[in-house]
Each structure stands twice: as structure tokens, then as C-alpha cells.
Amino acid sequence: KAAFINFISDEEWKSIEPVSSWFGPSSFLMSSMSALFKLSMWIRHGHSYLTENLGIPVWGSYAVFGLATLFLGMVLGLVSEALGAD
């Protein structure tokens, strides 16, 4: 606590470089990283639900997520092709 008070009162904060806008909490980069983290947590909870609540073996959970990834890739590819055909 004393170090923080001295940091403020001695104006040591003036000698610190500000955070780049690329790494600010509201930047596109940090928002994207936050979305990826939330996605990874959703996948983790989904895996836990499949293995613990439904009793699916671990390899079965991996298969479900693998098939979901393939299906999502096919759908996005079809949508991309349909939009690009204009």
C-alpha cells in the first residue's frame, strides 16, 4: 500500500510509457482474444457435460467436436461460395 501511495505522490507514473492502443482493453485485438477465450471455455464446459453428465467416453467427445468443426467448415464454405457467386 505504501509503495502505491509513493508511486502516486512522487509522480512516478509520469515516467511510464502508456499502453499501445493495440493492447488496450477495448482494442480489436484484445476483443478477439477475449472471444477466443470464451469459445475455449464453452468447448471445455461442453466436453465436461458430454463426458460427466452424459457418460460419453473422452474419445467420443473429441469425435463430436471434430464432426461439429467439419460441419461448421462445410456450412461456412457453402455460404462463402454462395455469397461469392454473385
C-alpha positions as CSV (number, residue, x, y, z in Angstrom):
1,K,0.0,0.0,0.0
2,A,2.8,2.4,0.9
3,A,4.6,1.7,-2.4
4,F,1.4,2.6,-4.3
5,I,0.9,5.8,-2.4
6,N,4.6,6.8,-3.0
7,F,4.1,5.9,-6.7
8,I,1.3,8.4,-6.9
9,S,2.6,11.1,-4.6
10,D,6.1,11.1,-6.2
11,E,4.6,11.2,-9.7
12,E,6.5,8.1,-10.8
13,W,3.6,7.3,-13.1
14,K,4.7,10.1,-15.5
15,S,7.8,8.1,-16.5
16,I,5.8,5.0,-17.6
17,E,5.0,4.5,-21.2
18,P,1.3,4.3,-21.9
19,V,-0.2,1.0,-23.2
20,S,-0.3,0.9,-27.0
21,S,-3.8,1.2,-28.5
22,W,-3.3,-2.3,-30.0
23,F,-3.1,-3.8,-26.5
24,G,-5.8,-1.6,-24.8
25,P,-8.7,-3.5,-23.3
26,S,-11.2,-2.2,-25.9
27,S,-9.0,-2.8,-28.9
28,F,-9.9,-5.2,-31.7
29,L,-7.0,-7.5,-30.8
30,M,-8.0,-7.8,-27.2
31,S,-11.7,-8.2,-28.0
32,S,-10.7,-11.0,-30.4
33,M,-8.6,-12.7,-27.7
34,S,-11.5,-12.4,-25.3
35,A,-13.8,-14.1,-27.7
36,L,-11.4,-16.9,-28.3
37,F,-11.0,-17.4,-24.6
38,K,-14.8,-17.5,-24.2
39,L,-15.1,-20.0,-27.0
40,S,-12.4,-22.2,-25.4
41,M,-14.3,-22.1,-22.1
42,W,-17.6,-23.0,-23.9
43,I,-15.8,-26.0,-25.5
44,R,-14.4,-27.1,-22.1
45,H,-17.8,-26.9,-20.5
46,G,-19.3,-28.8,-23.4
47,H,-16.7,-31.5,-23.1
48,S,-17.3,-31.8,-19.4
49,Y,-21.0,-32.1,-19.9
50,L,-20.6,-34.8,-22.6
51,T,-18.2,-36.9,-20.5
52,E,-19.5,-36.3,-17.0
53,N,-23.3,-35.9,-17.4
54,L,-24.0,-38.0,-20.4
55,G,-21.3,-40.6,-19.8
56,I,-19.8,-40.3,-23.3
57,P,-16.1,-41.5,-23.4
58,V,-13.5,-38.9,-23.9
59,W,-12.7,-40.1,-27.5
60,G,-16.5,-39.8,-28.2
61,S,-16.5,-36.2,-27.1
62,Y,-13.5,-35.5,-29.3
63,A,-15.4,-37.1,-32.2
64,V,-18.4,-34.9,-31.5
65,F,-16.4,-31.7,-31.6
66,G,-14.4,-32.9,-34.6
67,L,-17.6,-33.6,-36.6
68,A,-19.0,-30.3,-35.4
69,T,-15.9,-28.5,-36.7
70,L,-16.1,-30.3,-40.1
71,F,-19.8,-29.5,-40.4
72,L,-19.3,-25.8,-39.5
73,G,-16.5,-25.6,-42.0
74,M,-18.7,-27.0,-44.7
75,V,-21.5,-24.6,-43.9
76,L,-19.2,-21.6,-43.9
77,G,-17.7,-22.8,-47.2
78,L,-21.1,-23.1,-48.8
79,V,-22.2,-19.7,-47.5
80,S,-18.9,-18.2,-48.7
81,E,-19.3,-19.8,-52.1
82,A,-23.0,-18.6,-52.4
83,L,-22.1,-15.0,-51.5
84,G,-19.1,-15.0,-53.9
85,A,-21.1,-16.3,-56.8
86,D,-23.0,-13.0,-57.2
